[in-house]
Amino acid sequence: MESASTAPKRALAGSAKLLLALAVLIGIAAGIGGYTFVYAQGLSYMSSDPKVCANCHIMQSQYDAWQKSGHHHVAVCNDCHLPHGFISKYVAKAINGFNHGKAYTLQNFAEPIAIKPFNSRILQDNCVECHRALVDQMVSATGRNEEINCMHCHQSEGHGERAGLGGRPT
């Protein structure tokens, strides 16, 4: 039969083993996460440098087209594709970062890449914000008090025609 002092020692040894296993698992997860963050140049995504958007080779054609576009001298990727508020900008960056990382890792994205409704709304809001005077004139001219979807007519603005990875328009 166990003595009264042996049972607590055994429980402590079991707790120590559990803590060690937990520490090893957290260390492995942190190591893999840290390596991935460094390999994917994670810190660069906190900037507004358009080159960051081309870190992922799938965006190279969009980046190249933007450099030749009329918006090149007045707007960078974040100006059009992210909300302008501090908190909303970083929330959108986090959501997009997760979604882009997952899609790129699993290779389950559509070709050619296409904007999703969440990002389409941000883009529309930013078009209207920058071109407010023109949009107001257009809305007045139509006699309808409704906003016009900018991408309906200007789908290729900023990036040129849509193309897949091979550079072939679809």
VEXDREN-2710 file (C-alpha; in Angstrom, 1 decimal):
% VEXDREN-2710
k/r/px/py/pz
1/MET/0.0/0.0/0.0
2/GLU/1.2/3.6/-0.8
3/SER/2.2/5.9/1.9
4/ALA/0.5/9.2/2.2
5/SER/3.6/11.0/0.9
6/THR/4.0/8.9/-2.2
7/ALA/0.7/9.7/-3.9
8/PRO/1.3/13.5/-4.1
9/LYS/4.8/12.9/-5.5
10/ARG/3.4/10.6/-8.2
11/ALA/0.7/13.2/-9.0
12/LEU/3.4/15.9/-9.3
13/ALA/5.5/13.7/-11.6
14/GLY/2.4/13.2/-13.8
15/SER/1.8/16.9/-13.9
16/ALA/5.4/17.7/-14.8
17/LYS/5.2/15.2/-17.7
18/LEU/2.0/16.8/-18.9
19/LEU/3.5/20.3/-18.6
20/LEU/6.6/19.1/-20.5
21/ALA/4.5/17.6/-23.3
22/LEU/2.4/20.7/-23.5
23/ALA/5.6/22.9/-23.7
24/VAL/7.0/20.7/-26.5
25/LEU/3.8/20.9/-28.5
26/ILE/3.6/24.7/-28.1
27/GLY/7.3/24.9/-29.0
28/ILE/6.8/22.9/-32.2
29/ALA/3.8/25.0/-33.2
30/ALA/5.6/28.2/-32.4
31/GLY/8.7/27.0/-34.4
32/ILE/6.6/26.0/-37.4
33/GLY/4.6/29.2/-37.2
34/GLY/7.7/31.3/-36.8
35/TYR/9.5/29.6/-39.7
36/THR/6.4/30.1/-41.9
37/PHE/6.1/33.7/-40.9
38/VAL/9.8/34.4/-41.8
39/TYR/9.7/32.3/-45.0
40/ALA/6.5/34.1/-46.2
41/GLN/8.0/37.5/-45.3
42/GLY/5.1/38.0/-42.9
43/LEU/6.3/41.3/-41.5
44/SER/6.4/42.9/-45.0
45/TYR/2.6/42.6/-45.1
46/MET/2.3/45.3/-42.4
47/SER/3.6/47.9/-44.9
48/SER/1.9/49.6/-47.8
49/ASP/4.6/48.7/-50.4
50/PRO/3.0/47.4/-53.6
51/LYS/5.9/45.0/-54.1
52/VAL/4.5/43.1/-51.1
53/CYS/1.5/42.1/-53.0
54/ALA/3.7/40.4/-55.5
55/ASN/5.6/38.4/-52.8
56/CYS/3.2/35.6/-53.9
57/HIS/4.0/34.9/-57.5
58/ILE/0.4/34.6/-58.5
59/MET/0.0/38.4/-58.1
60/GLN/2.9/39.3/-60.4
61/SER/0.8/40.0/-63.5
62/GLN/-1.5/42.2/-61.4
63/TYR/1.5/44.1/-60.0
64/ASP/3.0/44.5/-63.5
65/ALA/-0.3/45.8/-64.9
66/TRP/-0.7/48.2/-62.0
67/GLN/2.8/49.7/-62.8
68/LYS/1.5/50.6/-66.3
69/SER/-1.9/51.8/-65.1
70/GLY/-3.2/55.4/-64.7
71/HIS/-3.5/54.7/-60.9
72/HIS/0.2/53.9/-60.6
73/HIS/1.2/57.4/-59.7
74/VAL/-1.7/58.2/-57.3
75/ALA/-2.6/54.9/-55.5
76/VAL/-0.9/51.8/-54.1
77/CYS/-2.7/48.5/-53.6
78/ASN/-3.8/49.3/-50.0
79/ASP/-5.4/52.6/-51.2
80/CYS/-7.9/50.6/-53.3
81/HIS/-8.1/47.2/-51.7
82/LEU/-8.2/48.0/-48.0
83/PRO/-10.4/50.2/-45.8
84/HIS/-8.8/53.5/-44.9
85/GLY/-9.6/53.3/-41.1
86/PHE/-6.7/52.1/-38.9
87/ILE/-8.6/49.2/-37.2
88/SER/-10.7/48.2/-40.2
89/LYS/-7.6/48.2/-42.4
90/TYR/-5.7/45.7/-40.2
91/VAL/-8.8/43.6/-39.6
92/ALA/-9.2/43.3/-43.4
93/LYS/-5.4/42.5/-43.8
94/ALA/-5.8/39.7/-41.2
95/ILE/-8.9/38.2/-42.9
96/ASN/-7.3/38.5/-46.4
97/GLY/-3.9/37.2/-45.1
98/PHE/-5.6/34.1/-43.6
99/ASN/-7.7/33.5/-46.7
100/HIS/-4.8/34.1/-49.2
101/GLY/-2.4/31.9/-47.2
102/LYS/-4.9/29.1/-47.0
103/ALA/-5.8/29.3/-50.7
104/TYR/-2.2/29.4/-51.7
105/THR/-1.1/26.6/-49.4
106/LEU/-4.0/24.3/-50.4
107/GLN/-3.8/25.5/-54.1
108/ASN/-7.6/25.7/-54.2
109/PHE/-8.1/29.2/-55.7
110/ALA/-10.0/29.9/-58.9
111/GLU/-8.2/30.9/-62.1
112/PRO/-8.1/33.6/-62.9
113/ILE/-8.2/35.0/-59.4
114/ALA/-11.3/37.1/-58.8
115/ILE/-12.3/39.5/-56.1
116/LYS/-14.6/38.2/-53.4
117/PRO/-17.8/40.1/-52.2
118/PHE/-16.1/41.3/-49.0
119/ASN/-13.2/42.9/-50.9
120/SER/-15.4/44.1/-53.7
121/ARG/-17.4/46.2/-51.2
122/ILE/-14.1/47.7/-49.9
123/LEU/-13.0/48.5/-53.5
124/GLN/-16.3/50.1/-54.3
125/ASP/-16.2/52.3/-51.2
126/ASN/-12.7/53.4/-52.0
127/CYS/-13.5/54.2/-55.6
128/VAL/-16.4/56.4/-54.5
129/GLU/-14.3/58.0/-51.8
130/CYS/-11.6/59.1/-54.2
131/HIS/-13.9/59.9/-57.1
132/ARG/-16.7/61.4/-55.0
133/ALA/-17.3/64.5/-57.2
134/LEU/-17.5/62.5/-60.4
135/VAL/-19.8/59.9/-58.8
136/ASP/-22.1/62.6/-57.4
137/GLN/-22.4/64.1/-60.9
138/MET/-23.1/60.7/-62.5
139/VAL/-25.8/59.9/-59.9
140/SER/-27.4/63.3/-60.4
141/ALA/-27.3/62.9/-64.2
142/THR/-29.1/59.5/-64.1
143/GLY/-31.9/60.9/-61.9
144/ARG/-31.7/57.8/-59.7
145/ASN/-30.5/58.2/-56.2
146/GLU/-28.4/55.0/-56.2
147/GLU/-24.7/54.3/-56.3
148/ILE/-23.3/52.9/-59.5
149/ASN/-21.0/49.8/-59.3
150/CYS/-17.7/51.2/-60.5
151/MET/-16.4/47.8/-61.6
152/HIS/-19.3/47.2/-63.9
153/CYS/-17.6/49.5/-66.4
154/HIS/-14.1/49.7/-65.1
155/GLN/-13.3/46.0/-64.4
156/SER/-9.8/46.3/-65.9
157/GLU/-8.9/49.5/-64.2
158/GLY/-5.7/49.2/-62.2
159/HIS/-4.7/45.7/-63.3
160/GLY/-5.6/45.4/-67.0
161/GLU/-7.4/42.4/-68.4
162/ARG/-8.0/39.4/-66.2
163/ALA/-5.5/36.6/-66.9
164/GLY/-4.6/33.3/-65.3
165/LEU/-1.1/32.2/-64.1
166/GLY/0.0/31.4/-67.6
167/GLY/-0.8/34.9/-68.7
168/ARG/-3.7/33.7/-70.9
169/PRO/-6.9/35.8/-70.6
170/THR/-9.9/33.7/-69.9
END
